[in-house]
């Protein structure tokens, strides 16, 4: 999608009602759905994180940036994710966390990003994080400078491909829930994107499609 065309839809994004769980569940592993039933957030006392869903122009076309996390000892090793990370007490808001972490992880200055909308929080049982996603746009073409300690690679995903149902698939994976589990996923540039990232992406897809339809 041409970025200038996309900008015309941005005002329609703001009032769109978030589908939340209805969108998340479409890309949720069955085991994740079971783990989230009757969840008591006060009881689990989750850590807080925030991530940035950043849309921007590249060669005049709208793109979404994702990162490939480095391999490390942890449940999210080598996974596809959004730029983002843990909330710190010096952050004035979760939005500030998302902006700060985006700058730290991929080198995009906060002043380059306009926050459009906060999306539904996502609880991640294996790591006990409650993640707050934010949709942001940059009106400028961007050059990414990944932090080599945390980011193995950058994925620049054209919005037109992201919205194409052809990227939806099922994959058999070994997860924190067990081995050889069938999970819904996105096939993004030969990366299998599943779990929390896929569930957040599912809500973003629905909100974008709703805003586009309401503009017709």
DAGI-V562872 format. One record per residue. N is the residue number from 1. RES is the residue in one small letter. PHI is phi in whole degrees, -180 to 180 (* if undefined). D_LAST is the distance of its C-alpha to the last C-alpha in Angstrom with 1 decimal. Layout:
<<N/RES/PHI/D_LAST> <N/RES/PHI/D_LAST>>
This chain:
<<1/x/*/15.2> <2/x/-60/16.3> <3/x/-66/17.3> <4/x/-66/16.3> <5/x/-65/12.7> <6/x/-59/13.0> <7/x/-59/14.6> <8/x/-68/11.7> <9/x/-87/10.2> <10/x/-54/13.7> <11/x/-59/13.8> <12/x/-76/11.2> <13/x/-70/13.7> <14/x/-62/16.6> <15/x/-83/16.0> <16/x/-63/14.8> <17/x/-70/17.8> <18/x/-73/19.8> <19/x/-75/20.4> <20/x/51/23.8> <21/x/-59/26.3> <22/x/-61/23.9> <23/x/-85/22.4> <24/x/-59/25.8> <25/x/-66/27.6> <26/x/-64/25.6> <27/x/-118/27.3> <28/x/-94/30.5> <29/x/-58/33.8> <30/x/-56/35.5> <31/x/-66/38.3> <32/x/-67/36.0> <33/x/-60/34.6> <34/x/-65/38.2> <35/x/-68/39.2> <36/x/-90/36.6> <37/x/-66/37.6> <38/x/57/39.4> <39/x/-66/39.0> <40/x/-113/40.9> <41/x/-62/39.8> <42/x/-63/42.8> <43/x/-70/45.1> <44/x/-83/43.9> <45/x/48/43.6> <46/x/-71/41.1> <47/x/-74/41.0> <48/x/-111/37.9> <49/x/-140/35.8> <50/x/-141/32.5> <51/x/-131/30.3> <52/x/-115/27.7> <53/x/-97/24.4> <54/x/-104/24.2> <55/x/-107/21.3> <56/x/-161/22.5> <57/x/-87/22.5> <58/x/-139/24.9> <59/x/52/25.3> <60/x/73/22.0> <61/x/-102/20.2> <62/x/-75/19.0> <63/x/-129/21.8> <64/x/-120/23.0> <65/x/-97/26.7> <66/x/-129/29.0> <67/x/-123/32.7> <68/x/-103/35.5> <69/x/-73/38.1> <70/x/-65/41.8> <71/x/-74/44.1> <72/x/-160/46.2> <73/x/-79/47.9> <74/x/176/45.1> <75/x/-72/42.5> <76/x/-107/39.6> <77/x/-57/41.7> <78/x/64/39.8> <79/x/-82/36.5> <80/x/-84/33.0> <81/x/-149/31.8> <82/x/-91/29.9> <83/x/-57/31.9> <84/x/159/33.5> <85/x/177/36.6> <86/x/-71/38.9> <87/x/-67/38.8> <88/x/-112/41.9> <89/x/-63/43.7> <90/x/-82/43.3> <91/x/-73/39.5> <92/x/-77/38.4> <93/x/-165/35.3> <94/x/-67/33.5> <95/x/-59/31.0> <96/x/-64/34.1> <97/x/-61/35.2> <98/x/-61/32.0> <99/x/-66/32.3> <100/x/-62/36.0> <101/x/-67/35.9> <102/x/-64/33.2> <103/x/-65/35.5> <104/x/-69/38.5> <105/x/-86/37.1> <106/x/-127/35.0> <107/x/80/36.2> <108/x/-97/33.0> <109/x/-64/34.1> <110/x/-58/32.6> <111/x/-69/31.9> <112/x/-84/29.6> <113/x/-114/27.2> <114/x/-106/24.8> <115/x/-74/24.4> <116/x/-100/20.8> <117/x/-167/21.4> <118/x/-90/24.2> <119/x/-103/23.5> <120/x/-68/25.7> <121/x/-61/29.3> <122/x/-127/30.7> <123/x/-90/34.4> <124/x/-115/36.1> <125/x/-58/39.3> <126/x/-61/41.3> <127/x/-109/41.3> <128/x/56/41.0> <129/x/-111/38.2> <130/x/-106/35.4> <131/x/-103/32.7> <132/x/-106/30.2> <133/x/-88/27.1> <134/x/-126/25.3> <135/x/-94/22.2> <136/x/-130/23.1> <137/x/-128/22.0> <138/x/-121/24.3> <139/x/-87/23.3> <140/x/-108/26.4> <141/x/-65/27.4> <142/x/-116/29.7> <143/x/-115/33.0> <144/x/-96/34.0> <145/x/-128/37.6> <146/x/-68/38.0> <147/x/-74/40.9> <148/x/-65/43.1> <149/x/-74/44.6> <150/x/-119/41.4> <151/x/-118/38.9> <152/x/-86/39.8> <153/x/-163/36.7> <154/x/-112/33.3> <155/x/-112/30.2> <156/x/-107/27.4> <157/x/-102/24.5> <158/x/-60/21.6> <159/x/-61/18.3> <160/x/-62/17.2> <161/x/-73/20.4> <162/x/-58/20.0> <163/x/-85/16.8> <164/x/-83/18.5> <165/x/-65/20.2> <166/x/-64/23.2> <167/x/-85/24.5> <168/x/-82/25.2> <169/x/-150/28.8> <170/x/-121/31.9> <171/x/-135/34.9> <172/x/-99/38.5> <173/x/-133/39.7> <174/x/-97/42.6> <175/x/-126/41.4> <176/x/-66/43.0> <177/x/-89/42.7> <178/x/153/44.8> <179/x/-97/45.1> <180/x/53/43.1> <181/x/-100/40.3> <182/x/-83/37.1> <183/x/-131/34.1> <184/x/-71/30.3> <185/x/-158/29.3> <186/x/-108/27.1> <187/x/-96/28.7> <188/x/-117/27.9> <189/x/51/30.0> <190/x/66/32.7> <191/x/-105/32.9> <192/x/-89/32.6> <193/x/-107/30.6> <194/x/-141/31.3> <195/x/69/32.4> <196/x/-60/31.1> <197/x/-62/29.1> <198/x/-65/27.3> <199/x/-68/26.7> <200/x/-68/25.2> <201/x/-60/23.0> <202/x/-61/21.8> <203/x/-67/20.6> <204/x/-61/19.0> <205/x/-57/17.1> <206/x/-67/15.8> <207/x/-66/14.8> <208/x/-62/13.0> <209/x/-64/11.1> <210/x/-63/10.3> <211/x/-66/9.1> <212/x/-68/6.8> <213/x/-65/5.4> <214/x/-72/5.5> <215/x/-91/3.8> <216/x/-79/0.0>>
